[in-house]
């Protein structure tokens, strides 16, 4: 439910629809929704904050920090994302998107750096609900 709205908002933020194309918005919506369930150690923060904290501890911290920062975004590969994300999370995201886990990891690797960059224009993860953050950045 909210995940589809989040996917549409992210798709719009990335310059594409939430439905077609690579489905980057929907994949990211599923991924971020997975980080609201609390099993990722997110506490009370927003899912972007939880995801970024998790990635920082999972081997792609340099890349993740570059997406938040104001400098150049370092690329990340699908293989790196597959290795960094919990297996059950990647499986769930892939199933919801109707793609293989490898395809989901590739789409996340392509879309996540752009989305994080757009959502963190001040060089830090903003506070508040993710939907509000997306709406503020998209306007």
PyMOL CGO cylinders between C-alpha atoms (Angstrom):
from pymol import cmd
from pymol.cgo import CYLINDER

trace = [
    CYLINDER, 0.00, 0.00, 0.00, 2.29, 2.81, 1.19, 0.3, 1, 1, 1, 1, 1, 1,
    CYLINDER, 2.29, 2.81, 1.19, 5.12, 1.07, -0.63, 0.3, 1, 1, 1, 1, 1, 1,
    CYLINDER, 5.12, 1.07, -0.63, 3.44, 1.67, -4.01, 0.3, 1, 1, 1, 1, 1, 1,
    CYLINDER, 3.44, 1.67, -4.01, 2.98, 5.35, -3.14, 0.3, 1, 1, 1, 1, 1, 1,
    CYLINDER, 2.98, 5.35, -3.14, 6.62, 5.52, -2.08, 0.3, 1, 1, 1, 1, 1, 1,
    CYLINDER, 6.62, 5.52, -2.08, 7.66, 3.83, -5.34, 0.3, 1, 1, 1, 1, 1, 1,
    CYLINDER, 7.66, 3.83, -5.34, 5.66, 6.35, -7.36, 0.3, 1, 1, 1, 1, 1, 1,
    CYLINDER, 5.66, 6.35, -7.36, 7.16, 9.27, -5.45, 0.3, 1, 1, 1, 1, 1, 1,
    CYLINDER, 7.16, 9.27, -5.45, 10.68, 7.90, -5.92, 0.3, 1, 1, 1, 1, 1, 1,
    CYLINDER, 10.68, 7.90, -5.92, 10.00, 7.22, -9.61, 0.3, 1, 1, 1, 1, 1, 1,
    CYLINDER, 10.00, 7.22, -9.61, 8.88, 10.82, -10.04, 0.3, 1, 1, 1, 1, 1, 1,
    CYLINDER, 8.88, 10.82, -10.04, 11.94, 12.08, -8.18, 0.3, 1, 1, 1, 1, 1, 1,
    CYLINDER, 11.94, 12.08, -8.18, 14.19, 10.05, -10.48, 0.3, 1, 1, 1, 1, 1, 1,
    CYLINDER, 14.19, 10.05, -10.48, 12.50, 11.46, -13.56, 0.3, 1, 1, 1, 1, 1, 1,
    CYLINDER, 12.50, 11.46, -13.56, 10.52, 8.39, -14.54, 0.3, 1, 1, 1, 1, 1, 1,
    CYLINDER, 10.52, 8.39, -14.54, 7.15, 6.96, -13.73, 0.3, 1, 1, 1, 1, 1, 1,
    CYLINDER, 7.15, 6.96, -13.73, 6.80, 4.71, -10.74, 0.3, 1, 1, 1, 1, 1, 1,
    CYLINDER, 6.80, 4.71, -10.74, 5.42, 1.93, -12.93, 0.3, 1, 1, 1, 1, 1, 1,
    CYLINDER, 5.42, 1.93, -12.93, 7.38, 1.34, -16.11, 0.3, 1, 1, 1, 1, 1, 1,
    CYLINDER, 7.38, 1.34, -16.11, 10.92, 1.56, -17.38, 0.3, 1, 1, 1, 1, 1, 1,
    CYLINDER, 10.92, 1.56, -17.38, 13.44, -0.11, -15.10, 0.3, 1, 1, 1, 1, 1, 1,
    CYLINDER, 13.44, -0.11, -15.10, 11.06, 0.10, -12.17, 0.3, 1, 1, 1, 1, 1, 1,
    CYLINDER, 11.06, 0.10, -12.17, 13.75, 1.86, -10.13, 0.3, 1, 1, 1, 1, 1, 1,
    CYLINDER, 13.75, 1.86, -10.13, 11.18, 3.77, -8.09, 0.3, 1, 1, 1, 1, 1, 1,
    CYLINDER, 11.18, 3.77, -8.09, 9.22, 0.64, -7.22, 0.3, 1, 1, 1, 1, 1, 1,
    CYLINDER, 9.22, 0.64, -7.22, 12.37, -1.31, -6.39, 0.3, 1, 1, 1, 1, 1, 1,
    CYLINDER, 12.37, -1.31, -6.39, 13.57, 1.49, -4.10, 0.3, 1, 1, 1, 1, 1, 1,
    CYLINDER, 13.57, 1.49, -4.10, 10.10, 1.78, -2.57, 0.3, 1, 1, 1, 1, 1, 1,
    CYLINDER, 10.10, 1.78, -2.57, 10.21, -1.93, -1.74, 0.3, 1, 1, 1, 1, 1, 1,
    CYLINDER, 10.21, -1.93, -1.74, 13.76, -1.66, -0.42, 0.3, 1, 1, 1, 1, 1, 1,
    CYLINDER, 13.76, -1.66, -0.42, 13.02, 1.31, 1.81, 0.3, 1, 1, 1, 1, 1, 1,
    CYLINDER, 13.02, 1.31, 1.81, 9.80, -0.31, 3.02, 0.3, 1, 1, 1, 1, 1, 1,
    CYLINDER, 9.80, -0.31, 3.02, 11.84, -3.32, 4.08, 0.3, 1, 1, 1, 1, 1, 1,
    CYLINDER, 11.84, -3.32, 4.08, 13.91, -1.01, 6.27, 0.3, 1, 1, 1, 1, 1, 1,
    CYLINDER, 13.91, -1.01, 6.27, 10.84, 0.28, 8.13, 0.3, 1, 1, 1, 1, 1, 1,
    CYLINDER, 10.84, 0.28, 8.13, 10.09, -3.13, 9.63, 0.3, 1, 1, 1, 1, 1, 1,
    CYLINDER, 10.09, -3.13, 9.63, 12.64, -2.66, 12.41, 0.3, 1, 1, 1, 1, 1, 1,
    CYLINDER, 12.64, -2.66, 12.41, 14.56, -5.87, 11.66, 0.3, 1, 1, 1, 1, 1, 1,
    CYLINDER, 14.56, -5.87, 11.66, 17.37, -3.79, 10.18, 0.3, 1, 1, 1, 1, 1, 1,
    CYLINDER, 17.37, -3.79, 10.18, 17.98, -2.02, 13.46, 0.3, 1, 1, 1, 1, 1, 1,
    CYLINDER, 17.98, -2.02, 13.46, 16.38, 1.17, 12.24, 0.3, 1, 1, 1, 1, 1, 1,
    CYLINDER, 16.38, 1.17, 12.24, 15.00, 2.31, 15.57, 0.3, 1, 1, 1, 1, 1, 1,
    CYLINDER, 15.00, 2.31, 15.57, 12.68, 5.26, 15.16, 0.3, 1, 1, 1, 1, 1, 1,
    CYLINDER, 12.68, 5.26, 15.16, 14.44, 6.93, 12.26, 0.3, 1, 1, 1, 1, 1, 1,
    CYLINDER, 14.44, 6.93, 12.26, 13.25, 7.14, 8.68, 0.3, 1, 1, 1, 1, 1, 1,
    CYLINDER, 13.25, 7.14, 8.68, 13.98, 4.18, 6.39, 0.3, 1, 1, 1, 1, 1, 1,
    CYLINDER, 13.98, 4.18, 6.39, 16.55, 6.15, 4.37, 0.3, 1, 1, 1, 1, 1, 1,
    CYLINDER, 16.55, 6.15, 4.37, 18.50, 6.77, 7.54, 0.3, 1, 1, 1, 1, 1, 1,
    CYLINDER, 18.50, 6.77, 7.54, 18.25, 3.07, 8.46, 0.3, 1, 1, 1, 1, 1, 1,
    CYLINDER, 18.25, 3.07, 8.46, 19.31, 1.94, 4.99, 0.3, 1, 1, 1, 1, 1, 1,
    CYLINDER, 19.31, 1.94, 4.99, 22.27, 4.32, 4.86, 0.3, 1, 1, 1, 1, 1, 1,
    CYLINDER, 22.27, 4.32, 4.86, 23.43, 3.20, 8.29, 0.3, 1, 1, 1, 1, 1, 1,
    CYLINDER, 23.43, 3.20, 8.29, 23.15, -0.42, 7.23, 0.3, 1, 1, 1, 1, 1, 1,
    CYLINDER, 23.15, -0.42, 7.23, 25.05, 0.12, 3.96, 0.3, 1, 1, 1, 1, 1, 1,
    CYLINDER, 25.05, 0.12, 3.96, 27.78, 2.02, 5.80, 0.3, 1, 1, 1, 1, 1, 1,
    CYLINDER, 27.78, 2.02, 5.80, 28.39, -1.10, 7.93, 0.3, 1, 1, 1, 1, 1, 1,
    CYLINDER, 28.39, -1.10, 7.93, 28.05, -3.55, 5.02, 0.3, 1, 1, 1, 1, 1, 1,
    CYLINDER, 28.05, -3.55, 5.02, 31.02, -2.88, 2.80, 0.3, 1, 1, 1, 1, 1, 1,
    CYLINDER, 31.02, -2.88, 2.80, 29.71, -0.06, 0.61, 0.3, 1, 1, 1, 1, 1, 1,
    CYLINDER, 29.71, -0.06, 0.61, 30.11, 2.71, 3.18, 0.3, 1, 1, 1, 1, 1, 1,
    CYLINDER, 30.11, 2.71, 3.18, 32.44, 4.83, 1.03, 0.3, 1, 1, 1, 1, 1, 1,
    CYLINDER, 32.44, 4.83, 1.03, 30.00, 4.78, -1.86, 0.3, 1, 1, 1, 1, 1, 1,
    CYLINDER, 30.00, 4.78, -1.86, 26.96, 5.39, 0.36, 0.3, 1, 1, 1, 1, 1, 1,
    CYLINDER, 26.96, 5.39, 0.36, 28.62, 8.36, 2.05, 0.3, 1, 1, 1, 1, 1, 1,
    CYLINDER, 28.62, 8.36, 2.05, 29.51, 9.84, -1.35, 0.3, 1, 1, 1, 1, 1, 1,
    CYLINDER, 29.51, 9.84, -1.35, 25.82, 9.78, -2.36, 0.3, 1, 1, 1, 1, 1, 1,
    CYLINDER, 25.82, 9.78, -2.36, 24.89, 11.78, 0.74, 0.3, 1, 1, 1, 1, 1, 1,
    CYLINDER, 24.89, 11.78, 0.74, 27.81, 14.19, 0.42, 0.3, 1, 1, 1, 1, 1, 1,
    CYLINDER, 27.81, 14.19, 0.42, 27.88, 17.11, -1.93, 0.3, 1, 1, 1, 1, 1, 1,
    CYLINDER, 27.88, 17.11, -1.93, 30.74, 15.81, -4.09, 0.3, 1, 1, 1, 1, 1, 1,
    CYLINDER, 30.74, 15.81, -4.09, 30.77, 13.22, -6.86, 0.3, 1, 1, 1, 1, 1, 1,
    CYLINDER, 30.77, 13.22, -6.86, 28.74, 10.04, -6.39, 0.3, 1, 1, 1, 1, 1, 1,
    CYLINDER, 28.74, 10.04, -6.39, 30.85, 6.89, -6.36, 0.3, 1, 1, 1, 1, 1, 1,
    CYLINDER, 30.85, 6.89, -6.36, 29.31, 4.05, -8.38, 0.3, 1, 1, 1, 1, 1, 1,
    CYLINDER, 29.31, 4.05, -8.38, 28.30, 0.74, -6.87, 0.3, 1, 1, 1, 1, 1, 1,
    CYLINDER, 28.30, 0.74, -6.87, 27.73, -2.50, -8.75, 0.3, 1, 1, 1, 1, 1, 1,
    CYLINDER, 27.73, -2.50, -8.75, 24.81, -4.86, -8.54, 0.3, 1, 1, 1, 1, 1, 1,
    CYLINDER, 24.81, -4.86, -8.54, 27.18, -7.51, -7.18, 0.3, 1, 1, 1, 1, 1, 1,
    CYLINDER, 27.18, -7.51, -7.18, 28.24, -5.16, -4.37, 0.3, 1, 1, 1, 1, 1, 1,
    CYLINDER, 28.24, -5.16, -4.37, 24.62, -4.40, -3.52, 0.3, 1, 1, 1, 1, 1, 1,
    CYLINDER, 24.62, -4.40, -3.52, 23.75, -8.10, -3.56, 0.3, 1, 1, 1, 1, 1, 1,
    CYLINDER, 23.75, -8.10, -3.56, 26.61, -8.73, -1.15, 0.3, 1, 1, 1, 1, 1, 1,
    CYLINDER, 26.61, -8.73, -1.15, 25.74, -5.76, 1.10, 0.3, 1, 1, 1, 1, 1, 1,
    CYLINDER, 25.74, -5.76, 1.10, 21.98, -6.23, 1.45, 0.3, 1, 1, 1, 1, 1, 1,
    CYLINDER, 21.98, -6.23, 1.45, 20.47, -8.95, 3.63, 0.3, 1, 1, 1, 1, 1, 1,
    CYLINDER, 20.47, -8.95, 3.63, 19.54, -11.94, 1.49, 0.3, 1, 1, 1, 1, 1, 1,
    CYLINDER, 19.54, -11.94, 1.49, 15.94, -12.04, 2.72, 0.3, 1, 1, 1, 1, 1, 1,
    CYLINDER, 15.94, -12.04, 2.72, 15.49, -8.32, 2.00, 0.3, 1, 1, 1, 1, 1, 1,
    CYLINDER, 15.49, -8.32, 2.00, 16.82, -8.67, -1.54, 0.3, 1, 1, 1, 1, 1, 1,
    CYLINDER, 16.82, -8.67, -1.54, 14.65, -11.74, -2.14, 0.3, 1, 1, 1, 1, 1, 1,
    CYLINDER, 14.65, -11.74, -2.14, 11.55, -9.88, -0.94, 0.3, 1, 1, 1, 1, 1, 1,
    CYLINDER, 11.55, -9.88, -0.94, 12.31, -6.79, -3.06, 0.3, 1, 1, 1, 1, 1, 1,
    CYLINDER, 12.31, -6.79, -3.06, 12.96, -8.96, -6.13, 0.3, 1, 1, 1, 1, 1, 1,
    CYLINDER, 12.96, -8.96, -6.13, 9.76, -10.93, -5.62, 0.3, 1, 1, 1, 1, 1, 1,
    CYLINDER, 9.76, -10.93, -5.62, 7.67, -7.76, -5.25, 0.3, 1, 1, 1, 1, 1, 1,
    CYLINDER, 7.67, -7.76, -5.25, 9.23, -6.33, -8.42, 0.3, 1, 1, 1, 1, 1, 1,
    CYLINDER, 9.23, -6.33, -8.42, 8.86, -9.58, -10.36, 0.3, 1, 1, 1, 1, 1, 1,
    CYLINDER, 8.86, -9.58, -10.36, 12.58, -9.82, -11.16, 0.3, 1, 1, 1, 1, 1, 1,
    CYLINDER, 12.58, -9.82, -11.16, 15.48, -12.02, -10.08, 0.3, 1, 1, 1, 1, 1, 1,
    CYLINDER, 15.48, -12.02, -10.08, 17.55, -10.99, -7.05, 0.3, 1, 1, 1, 1, 1, 1,
    CYLINDER, 17.55, -10.99, -7.05, 20.44, -10.20, -9.41, 0.3, 1, 1, 1, 1, 1, 1,
    CYLINDER, 20.44, -10.20, -9.41, 18.23, -7.90, -11.52, 0.3, 1, 1, 1, 1, 1, 1,
    CYLINDER, 18.23, -7.90, -11.52, 16.91, -6.25, -8.36, 0.3, 1, 1, 1, 1, 1, 1,
    CYLINDER, 16.91, -6.25, -8.36, 20.46, -5.67, -7.11, 0.3, 1, 1, 1, 1, 1, 1,
    CYLINDER, 20.46, -5.67, -7.11, 21.43, -4.16, -10.49, 0.3, 1, 1, 1, 1, 1, 1,
    CYLINDER, 21.43, -4.16, -10.49, 18.41, -1.83, -10.46, 0.3, 1, 1, 1, 1, 1, 1,
    CYLINDER, 18.41, -1.83, -10.46, 19.13, -0.79, -6.87, 0.3, 1, 1, 1, 1, 1, 1,
    CYLINDER, 19.13, -0.79, -6.87, 22.77, -0.12, -7.80, 0.3, 1, 1, 1, 1, 1, 1,
    CYLINDER, 22.77, -0.12, -7.80, 21.63, 2.14, -10.65, 0.3, 1, 1, 1, 1, 1, 1,
    CYLINDER, 21.63, 2.14, -10.65, 18.79, 3.94, -8.87, 0.3, 1, 1, 1, 1, 1, 1,
    CYLINDER, 18.79, 3.94, -8.87, 19.83, 4.23, -5.23, 0.3, 1, 1, 1, 1, 1, 1,
    CYLINDER, 19.83, 4.23, -5.23, 22.82, 6.58, -5.69, 0.3, 1, 1, 1, 1, 1, 1,
    CYLINDER, 22.82, 6.58, -5.69, 20.67, 9.03, -7.71, 0.3, 1, 1, 1, 1, 1, 1,
    CYLINDER, 20.67, 9.03, -7.71, 17.78, 8.87, -5.25, 0.3, 1, 1, 1, 1, 1, 1,
    CYLINDER, 17.78, 8.87, -5.25, 19.99, 9.35, -2.19, 0.3, 1, 1, 1, 1, 1, 1,
    CYLINDER, 19.99, 9.35, -2.19, 21.81, 12.23, -3.91, 0.3, 1, 1, 1, 1, 1, 1,
    CYLINDER, 21.81, 12.23, -3.91, 18.51, 13.98, -4.67, 0.3, 1, 1, 1, 1, 1, 1,
    CYLINDER, 18.51, 13.98, -4.67, 17.12, 13.35, -1.19, 0.3, 1, 1, 1, 1, 1, 1,
    CYLINDER, 17.12, 13.35, -1.19, 20.22, 14.74, 0.55, 0.3, 1, 1, 1, 1, 1, 1,
    CYLINDER, 20.22, 14.74, 0.55, 21.00, 18.06, -1.19, 0.3, 1, 1, 1, 1, 1, 1,
    CYLINDER, 21.00, 18.06, -1.19, 22.44, 19.56, 2.00, 0.3, 1, 1, 1, 1, 1, 1,
    CYLINDER, 22.44, 19.56, 2.00, 24.96, 16.74, 2.40, 0.3, 1, 1, 1, 1, 1, 1,
    CYLINDER, 24.96, 16.74, 2.40, 23.06, 14.98, 5.20, 0.3, 1, 1, 1, 1, 1, 1,
    CYLINDER, 23.06, 14.98, 5.20, 20.04, 12.73, 5.53, 0.3, 1, 1, 1, 1, 1, 1,
    CYLINDER, 20.04, 12.73, 5.53, 17.08, 14.99, 6.37, 0.3, 1, 1, 1, 1, 1, 1,
    CYLINDER, 17.08, 14.99, 6.37, 14.71, 14.20, 9.20, 0.3, 1, 1, 1, 1, 1, 1,
    CYLINDER, 14.71, 14.20, 9.20, 10.98, 13.64, 8.95, 0.3, 1, 1, 1, 1, 1, 1,
    CYLINDER, 10.98, 13.64, 8.95, 8.90, 11.12, 7.07, 0.3, 1, 1, 1, 1, 1, 1,
    CYLINDER, 8.90, 11.12, 7.07, 10.36, 9.86, 3.83, 0.3, 1, 1, 1, 1, 1, 1,
    CYLINDER, 10.36, 9.86, 3.83, 7.23, 10.85, 1.91, 0.3, 1, 1, 1, 1, 1, 1,
    CYLINDER, 7.23, 10.85, 1.91, 7.59, 14.46, 3.13, 0.3, 1, 1, 1, 1, 1, 1,
    CYLINDER, 7.59, 14.46, 3.13, 11.30, 14.50, 2.27, 0.3, 1, 1, 1, 1, 1, 1,
    CYLINDER, 11.30, 14.50, 2.27, 10.59, 13.25, -1.26, 0.3, 1, 1, 1, 1, 1, 1,
    CYLINDER, 10.59, 13.25, -1.26, 7.80, 15.76, -1.79, 0.3, 1, 1, 1, 1, 1, 1,
    CYLINDER, 7.80, 15.76, -1.79, 10.04, 18.62, -0.61, 0.3, 1, 1, 1, 1, 1, 1,
    CYLINDER, 10.04, 18.62, -0.61, 12.88, 17.58, -2.94, 0.3, 1, 1, 1, 1, 1, 1,
    CYLINDER, 12.88, 17.58, -2.94, 10.59, 17.01, -5.91, 0.3, 1, 1, 1, 1, 1, 1,
    CYLINDER, 10.59, 17.01, -5.91, 9.05, 20.47, -5.77, 0.3, 1, 1, 1, 1, 1, 1,
]
cmd.load_cgo(trace, "trace")
